[in-house]
Structure formats: structure tokens, C-alpha cells
Amino acid sequence: MGKTIAQKIFDAHLIDDRFGETAIIKLDRVFAHEITTPPAIKDLEQRGLDKVFDPTKIKAVIDHVTPSKDSLSAIQAQVMRDWARRQNIEDFFDVGRNGVCHALFPEKGFVRPGFTIIMGDSHTCTYGAFGAFACGTGTTALEVGILKGIAALQYPKSMKVELNGELKTGVYAKDVILSLIKKLTVNGATDQVIEFGGDAISAFSMEERMTISNMAVEAGATSGIFAPDIQTVDYLWDFIKEDFNNDKNAALQDYSQWASDPDAEYTQVISLDISTLLPQITIQYRPDQVINAMEAKINVDQVYIGSCTNGRLSDLRIAAKILKNQKIASHVRGIIAPATTEIYRQAMKEGLIEIFMDAGFVVTATTCGACLGMSNGILAPGEVAIATTNRNFNGRMGKGGMVHLASPATAAASAIEGVITDPRKYLEGTLL
């Protein structure tokens, strides 16, 4: 029987024979941020186990509350800083050179095809866009990863999602994943890996693939994964070219080992014709409650464009295209949070920041604080936001607030009109 991508990665990292459905695998990377890692650090200290398996394989960042907003968040950041210094973790990204973890770490070249990665964050599945197996873990598993560089995980079962066709103008990767979550439901991929394939994949940029993998967990999946291809090689080239003697074909051939076998078995195979998709929007408090944006005539108080899902440069370019020479509605608060310092810098060079400010947005520090209601854009009870984030649970961005998830294009168009709006008329020049 053939193997899926995830199974090939697991088999290449097995430390010992599997026992039952559980496999002990070695880790290529352990990622850390200041919300979930300090409890693991303090517990290891208390146990007399204040050490790391390999400081070169641990990457850390302060990204949720940056700069710190109060004493508690300052203490969390301090724990991370002291730990990084104590353990000689060179790749620690503090205020001023940081970013949202799931955008920053790929940007720095820390994610490679075939890697195994854990982090105390459910959206660690983002890195599957590179043909890596990546998943979020709890505190105990994170401690073991930090200390020993291993993880005990369920041997992966995969479902296959084939994406076929070509997206219409105004429809984006965020719309694709929202429509898939609607089809699967929030429990439809529980304890499985979603492997993405189909003829549409080659047209997706790495940033678009990261958006799709990022939200696999919203359907209950352990991870989302794409087979690496020339897009993967191009994205990583500055970091890997010396490994392959400046030969992209050699890199592509090496990475092609991380593709599923033709006779690999899946729990199910789903085909999605993305050419029929329209801009999507969530309603209520679950990411599988999704309708076409044109059907949702809902007033909004706040528009947030950022996060590990849609705060990358391509996302900002999409929003800026719609917002150029426009003003947001007078009752709307617009917030832009570039996902990394480098993205912020490049957005300034391209004039995107000026477009946002001219439209009435505030452009903030690189942070993901608003996404989970910690900082930088919290809602008051009864307020409504449209956001390019990944989760819309009750109270997610503030107690009593409502969050509607959407693409950067839908968010930008909605900011202009003050009501959830199909963005296509701003891109096609025609009212729909």
C-alpha cells in the first residue's frame, strides 16, 4: 500500500517502532511564542530541567502583545527574553524585528519540505503549505519537544481535497478555505490531515497556500498539507540554493520525495470546483457557518486586515487596490496590522501604507493580538467586525462582539460601505 505525504514524513522521522496508533518522531523545529511557551518554560524550570534539545532548532517570537500592554504581558515577554538568552537561542525575534509567528518563520526560511514542526498554537498547521508536517500541541507536549526534540503523535490518516478550476476575479484563497470548511463542518476532518491537490494548486502562490493550510484546523484537522513544487523552491530559494549548488532542478527533485504515492489510501476524497465560488463570509459563531458575501447585508463597526491568515504582502496589495482613492465609512474603525516587520517595510516602499492611511485606516505594529481579543482592536459588547483572521468563536475578539471572517478584498470593500459587501464591483468596475 502506498503512503501519503504525512505518512512519508512520519516514517522518515520515526525514532522507534510505532505502538498502536501512536508514533514517536524526532522534530526538525520547535517554534515558540510568548503566550503558550512561558508556562512550559516555568514548569521545566521547576522540575530542574531548564535546558533545550538544540538551540539552533528552536525559533521564538513575541507576537501576540507587542509592545506589551500591561504588567502581565510584560512578564510573559520577560520570561521569553530571559529564556532565549539563557538557552542561547539566536533566532529570537523581539519587538522591532518581530512578526506574527506563522508569517515570520516561513519568511525567515525556517520551514522546509519534509520537516516536522510543533508549536503551542493551533494554527501551526500553516507550515503544511511547504510540504511539512506541522501541528499545534499542548503544554506537556511542548515541554517534551523543547527538552528532547521529540513528539508522541497519532500516526496520520489523511483525507484528500482536490481543488480544480480557476478563481474568478474578486475570489481568493480565503474564500476557498471558507467554502471547504462549510462543506466539511468544524468536525469533518477531526484527527486527520487534509492533503490538498488538484489542477488549481500550481496557480496558488505560497502565501495563498499558507492561507488555506492555516485554516485546516477550523475543520478539525491536525494539519493541512501541500506537496512541494517549483513554487515552494522559488519561495525558499535564497535560503536553500547553497544546499543544491544553485540548481533549482536538483532542489525540486529532492523535494519531490514528499509527494503521495499513486496508491496512497485516504479516508475520503473531496473535489471542489473553485471556478464556481463567489466571495464568502462567515455568519454567527462558527467558521463553517458560511454564505456568499453578497447575501450578508450586515452593518460593521470595525474592519481588521491582518493576522497569520491574511496579513501578508499579497493580502495588503489586494486591500490597497480596492481602497486606493476611497474613504472608509465614517462609523467604521479600520485597522491594518502587517504580519511582519519586513512586510510593513515593503508595504511602505510600495505606497500601500499611505493608501491605507488616506482611506482612514490606522496602521499598527506587527501583532496578532486582535485576533484572539488580547490587544490592538478588541470589540465592545454588541459590536460587529469583519476580519481577515481565522476564528470567529463567541467572544473571540472581545466579549459580546461578533466577528465575520472574510478575504482582504471583502474586508476592504466592506470598510468603504460600512456594511458587508461583495468586493467584485470594486475590481470589475460594475455594480452587482
C-alpha positions as CSV (number, residue, x, y, z in Angstrom):
1,M,0.0,0.0,0.0
2,G,1.3,3.5,-0.9
3,K,1.8,6.3,1.6
4,T,0.5,9.8,1.9
5,I,2.8,12.8,2.3
6,A,2.2,12.9,6.0
7,Q,2.9,9.2,6.4
8,K,6.2,9.5,4.5
9,I,7.3,12.3,6.7
10,F,6.4,10.4,9.9
11,D,8.2,7.2,8.6
12,A,11.3,9.3,7.9
13,H,11.3,10.7,11.5
14,L,10.3,7.6,13.5
15,I,12.5,7.0,16.5
16,D,11.2,3.5,17.2
17,D,8.5,1.2,16.0
18,R,5.0,2.5,16.3
19,F,2.9,1.3,19.2
20,G,-0.7,1.2,18.2
21,E,-1.7,4.4,16.5
22,T,1.0,6.4,18.3
23,A,4.4,7.3,16.8
24,I,7.4,8.9,18.5
25,I,9.1,11.1,16.0
26,K,12.1,13.4,16.0
27,L,11.4,17.1,15.4
28,D,13.2,19.4,13.0
29,R,11.8,22.6,14.6
30,V,10.1,23.7,17.8
31,F,8.5,27.1,17.5
32,A,7.6,29.3,20.4
33,H,5.7,32.5,21.2
34,E,5.1,34.4,24.4
35,I,1.6,33.2,25.2
36,T,1.9,29.4,25.3
37,T,5.6,28.9,25.9
38,P,6.2,30.7,29.2
39,P,4.1,28.1,31.2
40,A,6.2,25.3,29.6
41,I,9.4,27.2,30.4
42,K,8.4,27.8,34.1
43,D,7.4,24.2,34.5
44,L,10.6,22.9,33.1
45,E,12.5,25.2,35.5
46,Q,10.6,24.0,38.5
47,R,11.4,20.4,37.5
48,G,15.1,21.2,37.3
49,L,15.0,20.6,33.5
50,D,15.9,24.1,32.3
51,K,17.6,23.2,29.1
52,V,16.7,22.7,25.4
53,F,17.5,19.9,23.0
54,D,19.1,22.1,20.3
55,P,19.1,25.9,20.4
56,T,19.5,26.1,16.7
57,K,16.3,24.3,16.1
58,I,14.2,26.4,18.4
59,K,12.7,29.7,17.0
60,A,10.9,32.1,19.2
61,V,9.0,35.4,18.9
62,I,6.9,37.9,20.8
63,D,3.9,38.5,18.6
64,H,0.6,38.5,20.5
65,V,1.0,41.6,22.6
66,T,3.8,43.7,21.1
67,P,4.7,46.1,22.6
68,S,3.5,44.9,26.0
69,K,0.2,46.5,27.1
70,D,0.3,45.8,30.8
71,S,2.3,44.2,33.6
72,L,1.1,40.6,32.8
73,S,2.0,40.8,29.2
74,A,5.3,42.4,30.1
75,I,6.1,39.5,32.4
76,Q,5.3,37.0,29.7
77,A,7.6,38.7,27.3
78,Q,10.3,38.9,30.0
79,V,10.1,35.1,30.6
80,M,10.7,34.6,26.8
81,R,13.6,37.1,26.7
82,D,15.4,35.6,29.7
83,W,14.9,32.1,28.4
84,A,16.2,32.9,24.9
85,R,19.3,34.4,26.4
86,R,19.8,31.7,28.9
87,Q,19.5,28.9,26.3
88,N,21.5,30.7,23.6
89,I,18.5,30.8,21.2
90,E,19.8,33.1,18.5
91,D,16.6,33.2,16.4
92,F,14.5,35.1,18.9
93,F,12.5,38.0,17.4
94,D,11.7,40.7,19.9
95,V,9.8,44.0,19.4
96,G,11.1,45.9,16.4
97,R,12.1,42.9,14.3
98,N,9.3,40.5,15.1
99,G,6.1,39.5,13.4
100,V,3.1,37.1,13.6
101,C,4.8,33.7,14.1
102,H,3.1,31.9,11.2
103,A,4.1,34.6,8.8
104,L,7.5,35.3,10.2
105,F,9.0,31.8,10.5
106,P,8.3,30.9,6.8
107,E,9.6,34.4,5.8
108,K,12.9,33.6,7.5
109,G,13.3,30.3,5.8
110,F,12.8,28.1,8.9
111,V,10.2,25.8,7.2
112,R,11.3,23.2,4.7
113,P,9.6,20.3,2.9
114,G,9.6,17.1,4.9
115,F,10.1,18.9,8.2
116,T,8.3,18.0,11.4
117,I,7.3,21.0,13.5
118,I,5.3,21.6,16.7
119,M,4.3,24.7,18.5
120,G,1.9,25.6,21.3
121,D,-0.5,27.2,18.8
122,S,-3.4,25.6,16.9
123,H,-2.5,27.4,13.6
124,T,0.9,25.8,13.4
125,C,-0.7,23.8,10.6
126,T,0.1,26.8,8.4
127,Y,3.5,25.3,7.6
128,G,1.9,22.4,5.8
129,A,1.9,24.7,2.8
130,F,5.6,23.8,2.3
131,G,5.1,20.0,2.4
132,A,6.0,19.9,6.1
133,F,4.0,18.1,8.9
134,A,3.2,20.8,11.5
135,C,0.7,20.8,14.3
136,G,-0.2,22.6,17.5
137,T,0.4,20.9,20.8
138,G,-0.5,21.3,24.5
139,T,1.9,22.4,27.2
140,T,3.2,19.0,28.1
141,A,4.0,18.0,24.5
142,L,5.7,21.4,24.0
143,E,7.9,20.8,27.1
144,V,8.9,17.4,25.7
145,G,9.7,19.0,22.4
146,I,11.8,21.7,23.9
147,L,13.6,19.3,26.2
148,K,14.1,16.2,24.0
149,G,13.3,17.3,20.4
150,I,10.6,14.5,20.0
151,A,6.9,14.3,20.0
152,A,4.4,11.5,20.5
153,L,1.7,11.9,17.9
154,Q,-1.0,9.9,16.3
155,Y,0.1,8.2,13.1
156,P,-1.5,10.3,10.4
157,K,-4.6,9.5,8.4
158,S,-5.3,11.8,5.5
159,M,-8.3,13.0,3.5
160,K,-7.7,14.3,0.0
161,V,-9.2,17.6,-1.1
162,E,-8.8,18.2,-4.8
163,L,-9.1,21.9,-5.8
164,N,-9.9,22.3,-9.5
165,G,-10.7,25.2,-11.8
166,E,-9.7,28.8,-11.8
167,L,-10.8,31.5,-9.3
168,K,-13.0,34.4,-10.6
169,T,-11.9,38.0,-10.1
170,G,-12.6,39.0,-6.5
171,V,-12.4,35.5,-5.2
172,Y,-9.3,34.4,-3.2
173,A,-7.7,31.6,-1.2
174,K,-9.6,32.7,1.9
175,D,-12.9,32.1,0.1
176,V,-11.7,28.7,-1.0
177,I,-10.9,27.5,2.6
178,L,-14.1,29.0,4.0
179,S,-16.2,27.2,1.4
180,L,-14.4,24.0,2.2
181,I,-14.9,24.3,6.0
182,K,-18.6,24.9,5.3
183,K,-18.7,21.6,3.3
184,L,-16.7,19.6,5.9
185,T,-18.1,21.3,9.1
186,V,-15.9,22.1,12.1
187,N,-15.6,18.4,12.9
188,G,-15.3,17.0,9.5
189,A,-11.6,16.5,9.5
190,T,-11.0,15.7,13.1
191,D,-7.8,13.7,13.8
192,Q,-6.9,13.8,10.1
193,V,-4.5,15.6,7.8
194,I,-6.1,17.4,4.9
195,E,-3.9,16.9,1.8
196,F,-4.6,19.4,-0.9
197,G,-4.3,18.6,-4.6
198,G,-5.9,19.2,-7.9
199,D,-5.2,21.2,-11.0
200,A,-5.7,24.5,-9.3
201,I,-2.8,24.1,-6.9
202,S,0.0,25.1,-9.3
203,A,-1.6,28.5,-9.7
204,F,-1.6,29.2,-5.9
205,S,1.3,31.2,-4.5
206,M,2.9,30.1,-1.3
207,E,1.1,32.9,0.5
208,E,-2.2,31.6,-0.8
209,R,-1.3,28.0,0.2
210,M,-0.4,29.2,3.7
211,T,-3.9,30.8,4.0
212,I,-5.5,27.5,3.1
213,S,-3.3,25.4,5.4
214,N,-3.7,27.9,8.2
215,M,-7.5,27.2,8.5
216,A,-7.4,23.4,8.1
217,V,-7.7,23.3,11.9
218,E,-11.0,25.1,11.7
219,A,-12.4,21.9,10.1
220,G,-10.9,19.9,13.0
221,A,-7.8,18.8,11.1
222,T,-4.4,18.1,12.7
223,S,-2.7,19.7,9.8
224,G,-3.2,20.8,6.1
225,I,-0.5,19.9,3.6
226,F,0.5,20.5,0.0
227,A,3.1,18.6,-2.0
228,P,6.1,20.9,-2.6
229,D,6.7,22.1,-6.2
230,I,8.6,24.8,-8.0
231,Q,6.6,27.5,-6.2
232,T,8.0,26.1,-2.9
233,V,11.5,26.1,-4.3
234,D,11.2,29.7,-5.6
235,Y,9.9,30.9,-2.2
236,L,12.8,29.2,-0.3
237,W,15.5,29.8,-2.9
238,D,17.6,32.4,-1.1
239,F,17.8,30.0,1.9
240,I,18.4,26.7,0.2
241,K,20.4,27.5,-3.0
242,E,23.8,26.7,-1.5
243,D,22.4,23.3,-0.4
244,F,21.7,22.5,-4.1
245,N,24.6,24.2,-5.8
246,N,22.4,26.8,-7.3
247,D,20.4,24.2,-9.2
248,K,16.7,24.6,-8.8
249,N,16.0,21.3,-10.6
250,A,18.1,19.5,-8.0
251,A,16.0,21.1,-5.3
252,L,12.8,20.2,-7.0
253,Q,13.8,16.6,-7.5
254,D,14.9,16.3,-3.9
255,Y,11.6,17.8,-2.6
256,S,9.5,15.6,-4.9
257,Q,10.1,12.7,-2.4
258,W,7.4,14.4,-0.3
259,A,4.5,13.6,-2.6
260,S,1.9,10.9,-2.0
261,D,2.1,7.6,-3.8
262,P,-0.5,7.0,-6.5
263,D,-1.9,4.1,-4.5
264,A,-2.0,6.0,-1.2
265,E,-5.2,5.5,0.8
266,Y,-7.4,8.3,2.1
267,T,-10.3,8.4,4.4
268,Q,-12.2,10.2,1.7
269,V,-11.6,12.2,-1.4
270,I,-13.5,15.5,-2.0
271,S,-13.4,17.6,-5.2
272,L,-14.1,21.3,-5.1
273,D,-14.7,23.3,-8.3
274,I,-13.3,26.7,-7.3
275,S,-14.3,28.3,-10.6
276,T,-17.9,28.5,-9.3
277,L,-17.0,30.2,-6.0
278,L,-18.2,33.7,-5.0
279,P,-16.7,35.8,-2.2
280,Q,-17.6,34.2,1.1
281,I,-18.3,35.4,4.6
282,T,-19.0,33.7,7.9
283,I,-22.1,34.4,10.0
284,Q,-22.8,33.5,13.6
285,Y,-20.1,32.0,15.7
286,R,-18.6,29.0,13.8
287,P,-16.3,29.0,10.8
288,D,-18.5,26.5,9.0
289,Q,-21.5,28.9,9.0
290,V,-20.7,30.5,5.7
291,I,-22.7,32.3,3.0
292,N,-21.9,34.3,-0.1
293,A,-20.9,37.8,0.9
294,M,-23.4,39.4,-1.4
295,E,-26.2,37.8,0.8
296,A,-25.0,39.4,4.1
297,K,-26.3,42.9,4.4
298,I,-24.8,43.4,7.9
299,N,-23.5,46.7,9.3
300,V,-20.0,46.6,10.6
301,D,-18.2,48.7,13.3
302,Q,-14.7,47.6,12.7
303,V,-12.7,46.2,9.8
304,Y,-9.4,44.4,10.7
305,I,-6.9,43.3,8.0
306,G,-4.0,41.3,9.3
307,S,-3.2,38.0,11.2
308,C,-1.4,34.8,10.3
309,T,-4.1,34.1,7.8
310,N,-4.2,37.2,5.7
311,G,-1.7,39.8,6.8
312,R,1.0,39.1,4.2
313,L,2.2,41.5,1.5
314,S,-0.1,40.0,-1.2
315,D,-3.1,40.5,1.1
316,L,-2.2,44.1,1.7
317,R,-1.8,44.7,-2.0
318,I,-5.3,43.2,-2.6
319,A,-6.8,45.5,0.0
320,A,-4.9,48.6,-1.2
321,K,-6.2,48.0,-4.8
322,I,-9.7,48.4,-3.5
323,L,-9.0,51.2,-1.0
324,K,-7.0,53.4,-3.3
325,N,-8.7,56.8,-3.7
326,Q,-11.5,55.7,-1.4
327,K,-12.6,56.6,2.1
328,I,-13.9,54.2,4.7
329,A,-17.4,54.8,6.1
330,S,-17.5,57.4,8.9
331,H,-18.7,55.0,11.5
332,V,-16.1,52.3,10.7
333,R,-12.8,51.8,12.5
334,G,-10.3,50.4,10.1
335,I,-7.2,48.6,11.4
336,I,-4.3,47.3,9.4
337,A,-1.7,45.1,11.1
338,P,1.1,44.0,8.7
339,A,2.1,40.4,9.6
340,T,5.9,41.1,9.9
341,T,8.3,43.9,10.2
342,E,9.6,43.1,6.7
343,I,6.1,43.2,5.2
344,Y,5.5,46.5,6.9
345,R,8.7,47.9,5.4
346,Q,7.9,46.6,1.9
347,A,4.3,48.0,2.1
348,M,5.8,51.4,2.9
349,K,8.1,51.2,-0.1
350,E,5.2,50.3,-2.4
351,G,3.0,53.1,-1.0
352,L,0.4,50.8,0.5
353,I,0.6,52.3,3.9
354,E,-0.2,55.7,2.5
355,I,-3.2,54.3,0.7
356,F,-4.5,52.8,3.9
357,M,-4.0,56.0,5.9
358,D,-5.5,58.2,3.3
359,A,-8.6,55.9,3.3
360,G,-8.9,56.3,7.1
361,F,-7.2,53.2,8.5
362,V,-4.8,53.1,11.3
363,V,-1.7,51.0,10.6
364,T,-0.4,49.3,13.8
365,A,2.6,47.3,15.0
366,T,3.0,43.8,13.7
367,T,0.9,41.7,16.1
368,C,-1.8,39.1,16.2
369,G,-3.3,40.5,19.4
370,A,-6.7,41.5,18.0
371,C,-7.4,38.0,16.5
372,L,-7.9,36.5,20.0
373,G,-9.1,39.6,21.8
374,M,-5.8,40.4,23.6
375,S,-4.8,43.8,22.2
376,N,-4.9,46.1,19.3
377,G,-8.5,46.0,18.2
378,I,-10.8,44.5,20.8
379,L,-14.6,44.8,20.3
380,A,-17.1,46.2,22.8
381,P,-20.2,44.1,23.6
382,G,-22.6,44.3,20.7
383,E,-20.1,45.5,18.1
384,V,-19.6,43.8,14.8
385,A,-16.3,43.3,13.0
386,I,-15.3,41.9,9.6
387,A,-11.8,40.5,9.9
388,T,-9.3,38.6,7.8
389,T,-8.5,36.4,10.8
390,N,-9.2,32.7,11.1
391,R,-11.6,32.2,14.1
392,N,-15.0,33.7,14.9
393,F,-15.9,31.9,18.2
394,N,-18.2,33.8,20.6
395,G,-16.1,36.4,22.3
396,R,-13.0,35.8,20.1
397,M,-12.2,39.5,19.6
398,G,-13.9,40.7,22.7
399,K,-16.7,39.7,25.0
400,G,-20.1,40.1,23.3
401,G,-18.6,41.0,19.9
402,M,-19.4,39.4,16.6
403,V,-16.6,38.6,14.1
404,H,-17.3,37.8,10.4
405,L,-14.4,36.2,8.6
406,A,-13.5,37.3,5.1
407,S,-10.8,37.8,2.5
408,P,-8.9,41.1,2.4
409,A,-10.9,42.2,-0.6
410,T,-14.2,41.6,1.1
411,A,-12.9,43.4,4.2
412,A,-11.7,46.4,2.3
413,A,-14.9,46.8,0.3
414,S,-17.0,46.4,3.5
415,A,-14.9,49.2,5.2
416,I,-15.8,51.6,2.4
417,E,-19.6,50.9,2.5
418,G,-19.9,50.2,6.3
419,V,-21.8,47.0,5.5
420,I,-20.6,43.6,4.5
421,T,-20.0,44.0,0.7
422,D,-19.2,41.8,-2.2
423,P,-15.8,43.2,-3.4
424,R,-16.1,42.3,-7.1
425,K,-17.7,45.6,-8.1
426,Y,-14.5,47.5,-6.9
427,L,-12.4,45.1,-9.0
428,E,-14.6,44.7,-12.1
429,G,-15.9,48.3,-12.2
430,T,-19.5,47.2,-12.2
431,L,-22.2,47.1,-9.5
432,L,-23.5,43.6,-8.8
